[in-house]
Amino acid sequence: MLDDVTLTEDGLPPKGRGRVLLIACGALAREILALKSANGWTHLDLTCLPAKLHLYPEKITEAVTEAVEKHRADYETIFVVYADCGTGGLLEARCRELGVEMVEGPHCYSFFQGNDDFARTSDADMTAFFLTDFLVKQFDAFVWRPMGLDRHPELRDMIFGNYTKLIYQAQTKDPALEDKARACAERLGLDYEYRFTGYGELETSLAQLAP
C-alpha cells in the first residue's frame, strides 16, 4: 500500500513547470500507476494518503488540505483524486477554497461505473453492497474486521440485513479476484453480481491533465 509517499519518474524531487501532482486515496494507487504506465503520463506524480481514511471520512478533508499545502510550492497543478467519499460536500468546498480540482462524483463506485450511469442504476442498486478490486483484495482489513464480523458474526444480519446483493465492480479482468469476490458475497449472505467497469471516469479525469 502506498501511504504518504511521493513518486516521480526518476526518484528525484519534482521541480519545474508542467508537472501535476495527484493527491489520491491509497485505495486508488494501483489503478493510477497502471494508467500512468499505460498512457505514458510521465508528467503526473503521485502522493497517496492512507486508504484507511475511508473508515474515518471526517478526517479526509483536513488530510487533503495538509497535503495540498505541503506540496503546492513544487507543482504548477495539483489534482485531488478523491470523490466526495462521505465528507458531505466538505471536501469539494475545501478544494474550491484551495484552488484545486478533484474527481467528480459521490464516491469511487460512481466514477468507476460512470457517474451518469451510476445515477441511472441507483434505484435498482439501492440494496447493493459494492466492492472494487482494492476492496476485494483487502476485504478482511476494510470490511470484515472493522465491522467486527470476525469477532461477532451475528452482526452480519444487523449490518447487512437490508442488502440483497454484492456488486463487484472490476477494474481488471482477473479470475482469481472474481472468485474471491464471489466468496465475499457468500460470507455476507448476499447474491453476487459481476460488473466490469475498467477505470471509468478515473481515466478520463486524468487524461484531461495532459500538458
C-alpha positions in Angstrom: 0.0 0.0 0.0 1.2 3.5 -0.8 0.7 5.9 2.1 2.1 9.4 2.1 4.8 8.6 -0.5 5.5 10.9 -3.4 6.5 9.1 -6.6 8.4 10.7 -9.5 9.7 9.1 -12.7 13.3 9.5 -11.8 13.1 9.3 -8.0 14.2 13.0 -7.6 12.2 15.8 -6.1 9.8 17.2 -8.7 10.7 20.7 -10.0 9.8 22.9 -12.8 6.7 23.8 -14.8 4.3 21.4 -16.4 4.2 18.8 -13.7 1.0 17.7 -12.0 0.7 16.3 -8.5 -2.1 13.8 -7.8 -3.1 13.7 -4.2 -5.0 10.4 -4.1 -6.6 7.9 -1.8 -4.3 5.0 -1.3 -7.1 2.6 -2.4 -6.6 4.1 -6.0 -2.8 3.9 -6.1 -2.5 0.7 -8.2 -5.1 2.0 -10.7 -3.4 5.4 -11.1 0.0 3.8 -11.5 -1.4 1.4 -14.1 -2.9 4.3 -16.0 0.3 6.4 -15.9 2.2 3.4 -17.3 -0.3 2.5 -20.0 -0.7 6.1 -21.2 2.9 7.4 -20.8 1.7 10.1 -18.4 5.2 11.0 -17.2 4.1 14.5 -16.2 1.9 13.1 -13.4 3.4 12.5 -9.9 1.5 10.7 -7.2 1.3 11.1 -3.4 -1.2 8.8 -1.6 -3.0 9.4 1.7 -3.8 6.3 3.8 -6.6 4.3 2.4 -7.9 3.7 5.9 -9.1 7.3 6.0 -12.2 5.9 4.4 -13.0 4.4 7.8 -12.9 8.0 9.2 -14.3 10.2 6.4 -14.5 13.2 8.7 -10.6 13.3 8.6 -10.3 13.3 4.8 -10.8 17.0 4.2 -8.1 18.1 6.6 -5.7 15.4 5.4 -6.1 16.6 1.8 -5.7 20.2 2.9 -2.4 19.4 4.6 -1.1 17.6 1.6 -2.0 20.4 -0.8 -0.3 23.0 1.4 2.8 20.8 1.8 3.3 20.3 -1.9 1.8 23.5 -3.5 5.1 25.3 -4.0 6.6 22.4 -6.0 3.9 22.0 -8.6 2.1 24.0 -11.3 -1.0 22.0 -10.8 -2.4 19.8 -8.0 -5.4 17.5 -8.7 -7.2 15.7 -5.9 -8.1 12.1 -6.7 -11.0 11.7 -4.2 -14.7 11.9 -4.9 -16.9 13.2 -2.1 -16.2 10.0 -0.2 -18.6 10.6 2.7 -17.4 14.2 3.5 -20.9 15.6 2.9 -19.6 18.2 0.4 -16.9 19.5 2.7 -14.0 18.2 0.5 -15.4 19.9 -2.6 -15.9 23.1 -0.7 -12.3 23.0 0.6 -10.9 22.2 -2.8 -12.6 25.3 -4.2 -11.1 27.4 -1.3 -7.6 25.9 -2.1 -8.0 26.5 -5.8 -7.6 22.8 -6.8 -9.8 20.5 -8.8 -11.0 17.0 -7.8 -12.6 13.9 -9.4 -16.4 14.4 -9.8 -18.8 12.0 -8.1 -20.1 10.9 -4.7 -17.6 8.0 -4.4 -15.3 5.7 -6.4 -18.1 3.2 -7.2 -19.8 6.0 -9.1 -16.9 7.3 -11.1 -15.6 3.8 -11.9 -19.0 2.9 -13.4 -19.5 6.4 -14.8 -21.4 9.0 -12.7 -24.3 9.3 -15.1 -24.7 5.5 -15.5 -24.4 5.0 -11.7 -27.2 7.5 -11.2 -29.4 5.7 -13.7 -29.0 2.4 -11.9 -29.2 3.8 -8.4 -32.8 2.6 -7.8 -32.1 -0.9 -8.9 -28.8 -1.0 -6.9 -30.2 0.6 -3.8 -29.8 -2.6 -1.8 -26.3 -3.4 -3.2 -23.0 -3.5 -1.4 -20.1 -2.6 -3.7 -16.6 -3.9 -3.9 -13.7 -2.7 -6.2 -10.5 -4.5 -7.0 -8.9 -2.9 -4.0 -11.7 -3.9 -1.6 -11.8 -7.4 -2.8 -8.1 -7.8 -2.1 -8.5 -6.0 1.3 -11.9 -7.4 2.3 -10.8 -8.6 5.7 -8.9 -5.4 6.5 -11.5 -2.9 5.3 -14.8 -4.7 5.8 -14.8 -7.9 7.8 -12.6 -6.9 10.8 -13.6 -3.2 11.0 -17.2 -4.2 11.2 -16.5 -6.7 13.9 -17.7 -9.7 11.9 -14.6 -11.7 12.8 -15.5 -11.4 16.5 -19.2 -11.2 16.3 -20.6 -13.0 13.2 -24.1 -12.4 14.5 -23.7 -8.7 13.4 -23.9 -9.8 9.8 -27.7 -9.7 9.9 -27.8 -6.4 11.7 -25.4 -4.7 9.3 -26.3 -6.4 6.0 -29.9 -7.4 6.7 -31.2 -4.8 4.2 -28.7 -5.6 1.5 -29.7 -8.1 -1.2 -26.6 -8.3 -3.4 -22.9 -7.7 -3.7 -21.7 -6.0 -6.9 -18.1 -6.4 -7.7 -17.0 -3.5 -9.9 -13.9 -4.9 -11.6 -11.2 -2.6 -12.8 -9.2 -5.5 -14.2 -10.2 -8.9 -15.6 -8.8 -11.3 -13.0 -10.4 -14.7 -12.5 -8.8 -15.0 -9.1 -10.3 -11.8 -7.9 -13.7 -12.8 -9.3 -13.5 -16.0 -7.2 -12.6 -14.0 -4.1 -15.4 -11.5 -4.7 -17.9 -14.3 -5.1 -16.6 -15.8 -1.8 -17.1 -12.4 -0.1 -20.7 -12.4 -1.2 -21.2 -15.8 0.2 -19.6 -14.8 3.5 -22.1 -11.8 3.7 -25.0 -14.0 2.6 -25.7 -11.8 -0.5 -26.4 -12.6 -4.1 -23.4 -11.9 -6.4 -23.1 -9.7 -9.4 -20.0 -9.1 -11.5 -19.8 -5.7 -13.3 -16.7 -4.9 -15.3 -16.1 -1.1 -15.2 -12.5 -0.7 -16.1 -11.1 2.6 -14.8 -14.2 4.6 -15.9 -14.1 8.3 -15.2 -10.9 8.0 -13.2 -9.1 7.5 -16.6 -11.0 10.3 -18.3 -10.3 12.7 -15.4 -6.6 12.1 -15.5 -6.5 12.3 -19.3 -7.7 15.9 -19.1 -4.5 16.8 -17.1 -2.3 16.3 -20.2 0.3 19.1 -20.6 
